[in-house]
């Protein structure tokens, strides 16, 4: 955890130093029973330690986030960590109609795979009330899939305030892996969170309709499963 937090602090500090006089800078740390991304397990059903840092100045935002992972080692590589770096701008098109435009970079230091899993996506989203829609498009190969530049992911979500610090978030998404159709799939999630004196507890039932993502022992990494976590913002 200390290594992750220190790397994130250095990265965000370097990006935001020229604007720090007008900035909001926050950090977060979490422990989760399993790291899933777009419904697929990144940790081979093992727990993950995660940390992030976020900078904002008006509609502008920059951030960095990291997690322990297993999938690259399972694929024959040697990267125990994933680092994400992102930035963008949020605003309103009209009263109640928001937008979000940005870029997201996934970095896997010393991955050692024949095709680099390092990936970049650009994204655009809109929100109205409790509903949001966001589309991501890769400008590089996506997560090590050959000839997959131009892959897309559509995220449809809602955030429902249940009161008493509880939030319910349904989600459905569609991942298209260009020129690698076997690995395209739909994912789903239903997340319940509870804020307990600044500690965010979460429980998520999530999974995919895919059988293409498998662990070395052949088990399906996209199978439906309950994931629980604890997150602290500071």
C-alpha positions as CSV (number, residue, x, y, z in Angstrom):
1,X,0.0,0.0,0.0
2,X,2.8,2.5,0.9
3,X,4.4,1.9,-2.5
4,X,1.2,2.5,-4.4
5,X,0.3,5.6,-2.5
6,X,3.8,7.1,-2.8
7,X,3.9,6.5,-6.6
8,X,0.4,8.1,-7.0
9,X,1.3,11.1,-4.9
10,X,4.4,11.8,-7.0
11,X,2.5,11.4,-10.3
12,X,-0.4,13.6,-9.4
13,X,1.9,16.2,-7.7
14,X,3.9,16.5,-10.8
15,X,0.8,17.0,-13.0
16,X,-0.9,19.5,-10.8
17,X,2.0,21.6,-9.3
18,X,1.5,24.6,-11.6
19,X,-2.2,24.9,-10.5
20,X,-2.0,23.9,-6.8
21,X,-3.0,27.3,-5.6
22,X,-6.6,26.8,-6.8
23,X,-6.7,23.0,-6.6
24,X,-8.6,20.4,-4.6
25,X,-6.5,17.3,-4.0
26,X,-7.9,14.2,-2.4
27,X,-6.7,10.7,-1.8
28,X,-8.4,7.3,-1.3
29,X,-7.4,3.8,-0.3
30,X,-9.3,0.6,-0.4
31,X,-9.2,-3.1,0.2
32,X,-11.5,-5.3,-1.9
33,X,-12.3,-9.0,-2.0
34,X,-11.6,-9.2,-5.7
35,X,-10.7,-6.6,-8.4
36,X,-13.0,-6.9,-11.3
37,X,-12.8,-4.5,-14.3
38,X,-15.7,-4.4,-16.7
39,X,-16.9,-7.6,-15.1
40,X,-13.7,-9.7,-15.6
41,X,-11.5,-10.7,-12.6
42,X,-8.1,-9.0,-12.6
43,X,-6.9,-10.8,-9.5
44,X,-7.9,-14.5,-10.1
45,X,-10.5,-14.2,-7.4
46,X,-7.9,-13.0,-4.9
47,X,-8.2,-9.7,-2.8
48,X,-6.7,-6.5,-4.0
49,X,-5.2,-3.4,-2.4
50,X,-6.0,-0.1,-4.2
51,X,-5.2,3.6,-3.9
52,X,-5.9,6.7,-5.8
53,X,-5.4,10.5,-5.9
54,X,-7.6,13.1,-7.6
55,X,-7.0,16.8,-8.4
56,X,-9.8,19.1,-9.6
57,X,-10.0,22.8,-10.5
58,X,-13.4,23.9,-11.6
59,X,-14.4,21.4,-14.4
60,X,-10.9,20.3,-15.0
61,X,-9.7,17.0,-13.3
62,X,-6.6,14.8,-13.2
63,X,-6.1,11.6,-11.4
64,X,-4.1,8.5,-10.8
65,X,-5.1,5.1,-9.4
66,X,-3.4,1.8,-8.8
67,X,-4.3,-1.8,-7.8
68,X,-2.6,-5.1,-7.3
69,X,-3.4,-7.6,-10.1
70,X,-2.8,-11.2,-11.1
71,X,-3.9,-11.5,-14.7
72,X,-0.6,-10.6,-16.3
73,X,1.4,-13.1,-14.3
74,X,-1.3,-15.7,-15.2
75,X,-0.7,-14.8,-18.9
76,X,3.1,-15.4,-18.6
77,X,4.2,-11.8,-17.8
78,X,5.6,-10.2,-14.7
79,X,3.5,-7.1,-13.7
80,X,2.0,-7.2,-10.2
81,X,0.5,-3.7,-10.4
82,X,-1.8,-1.7,-12.7
83,X,-1.5,2.1,-12.8
84,X,-4.2,4.2,-14.3
85,X,-3.7,7.9,-15.2
86,X,-6.7,10.0,-16.4
87,X,-7.7,13.6,-17.1
88,X,-10.6,15.4,-18.5
89,X,-13.2,18.2,-18.2
90,X,-16.8,18.1,-16.8
91,X,-19.4,20.7,-17.3
92,X,-23.1,21.3,-18.2
93,X,-24.6,21.5,-21.6
94,X,-27.8,22.8,-20.1
95,X,-29.5,22.8,-16.7
96,X,-29.4,19.2,-15.4
97,X,-27.6,17.8,-18.5
98,X,-23.9,17.2,-17.8
99,X,-21.0,16.1,-19.9
100,X,-17.6,14.5,-19.3
101,X,-14.8,14.3,-21.8
102,X,-11.3,12.8,-21.1
103,X,-8.5,10.4,-21.7
104,X,-7.5,7.3,-19.7
105,X,-4.2,5.5,-19.7
106,X,-3.7,2.0,-18.3
107,X,0.0,1.2,-17.5
108,X,1.5,-2.2,-16.5
109,X,5.2,-1.7,-15.7
110,X,7.5,-4.5,-16.7
111,X,4.6,-6.5,-18.1
112,X,6.9,-8.7,-20.3
113,X,4.1,-9.9,-22.6
114,X,4.7,-10.3,-26.4
115,X,2.0,-7.6,-27.1
116,X,2.0,-4.7,-24.6
117,X,-1.1,-4.6,-22.4
118,X,-0.6,-0.8,-21.9
119,X,-3.6,0.9,-23.3
120,X,-5.1,4.3,-23.9
121,X,-8.8,5.2,-24.3
122,X,-10.6,8.5,-24.9
123,X,-14.1,8.8,-23.6
124,X,-17.2,11.0,-23.6
125,X,-20.2,10.8,-21.4
126,X,-23.5,12.5,-20.5
127,X,-25.6,12.5,-17.4
128,X,-29.1,13.6,-16.4
129,X,-30.5,13.2,-12.9
130,X,-29.5,9.8,-11.6
131,X,-28.7,8.3,-15.1
132,X,-25.4,8.4,-17.0
133,X,-24.0,7.0,-20.2
134,X,-20.3,7.0,-21.2
135,X,-18.5,5.6,-24.3
136,X,-14.8,4.7,-24.3
137,X,-12.8,4.1,-27.5
138,X,-9.2,2.7,-27.6
139,X,-6.6,4.6,-29.5
140,X,-4.1,1.7,-29.0
141,X,-4.3,-2.0,-28.8
142,X,-6.6,-2.9,-25.9
143,X,-5.1,-4.8,-23.0
144,X,-2.8,-6.9,-25.2
145,X,-5.2,-8.0,-27.9
146,X,-3.5,-7.8,-31.3
147,X,-4.9,-5.5,-33.9
148,X,-7.6,-4.2,-31.5
149,X,-7.2,-0.4,-31.9
150,X,-10.6,1.2,-32.1
151,X,-12.3,-1.1,-29.5
152,X,-15.2,0.4,-27.7
153,X,-17.0,0.1,-24.3
154,X,-20.4,1.5,-23.5
155,X,-21.3,2.1,-19.8
156,X,-24.9,2.7,-18.8
157,X,-25.3,3.4,-15.1
158,X,-27.6,5.0,-12.4
159,X,-26.9,6.3,-8.9
160,X,-29.9,6.0,-6.6
161,X,-29.8,7.7,-3.1
162,X,-31.6,5.4,-0.7
163,X,-31.0,7.7,2.3
164,X,-29.2,7.1,5.6
165,X,-25.8,7.1,3.7
166,X,-26.9,4.2,1.4
167,X,-26.6,4.3,-2.4
168,X,-27.7,1.7,-5.0
169,X,-25.9,1.7,-8.4
170,X,-27.2,-0.6,-11.2
171,X,-24.9,-0.9,-14.3
172,X,-24.8,-2.6,-17.6
173,X,-21.9,-2.4,-20.1
174,X,-20.9,-3.7,-23.5
175,X,-17.3,-4.3,-24.4
176,X,-16.4,-4.7,-28.1
177,X,-12.8,-5.9,-28.8
178,X,-12.2,-5.0,-32.4
179,X,-11.0,-7.9,-34.6
180,X,-11.2,-10.2,-31.6
181,X,-14.9,-10.9,-31.5
182,X,-14.6,-13.9,-29.3
183,X,-13.6,-11.6,-26.4
184,X,-16.5,-9.1,-26.8
185,X,-19.1,-9.4,-24.1
186,X,-21.8,-7.7,-22.0
187,X,-21.2,-7.1,-18.3
188,X,-23.6,-6.2,-15.4
189,X,-23.3,-5.0,-11.8
190,X,-25.5,-4.0,-8.9
191,X,-23.7,-2.2,-6.2
192,X,-24.9,-1.2,-2.7
193,X,-22.7,1.2,-0.7
194,X,-23.0,2.5,2.9
195,X,-21.1,5.4,4.3
196,X,-20.2,4.8,7.9
197,X,-18.5,7.8,9.4
198,X,-16.5,8.4,6.3
199,X,-15.7,4.8,5.6
200,X,-17.5,3.5,2.5
201,X,-18.6,-0.1,2.6
202,X,-19.7,-1.8,-0.6
203,X,-21.2,-5.0,-1.8
204,X,-21.5,-5.7,-5.6
205,X,-23.0,-8.6,-7.5
206,X,-21.4,-8.6,-10.9
207,X,-20.4,-10.7,-13.9
208,X,-20.5,-11.1,-17.7
209,X,-22.0,-13.3,-20.4
210,X,-18.6,-14.3,-21.6
211,X,-16.8,-17.7,-21.2
212,X,-13.7,-16.5,-23.1
213,X,-11.7,-15.1,-20.2
214,X,-10.3,-18.0,-18.2
215,X,-7.8,-18.5,-15.4
216,X,-4.9,-21.0,-15.9
217,X,-7.0,-23.7,-14.3
218,X,-9.8,-23.1,-16.9
219,X,-12.3,-21.4,-14.6
220,X,-14.4,-18.5,-16.0
221,X,-13.0,-15.1,-14.8
222,X,-16.3,-13.4,-15.9
223,X,-18.7,-15.6,-13.9
224,X,-21.2,-13.9,-11.6
225,X,-19.8,-13.3,-8.1
226,X,-20.2,-11.1,-5.0
227,X,-17.4,-8.6,-4.3
228,X,-17.2,-6.7,-1.1
229,X,-14.9,-3.8,-0.2
230,X,-13.9,-1.0,2.2
231,X,-12.8,2.5,1.0
232,X,-11.5,5.5,2.8
233,X,-11.3,9.0,1.3
234,X,-8.9,11.6,2.8
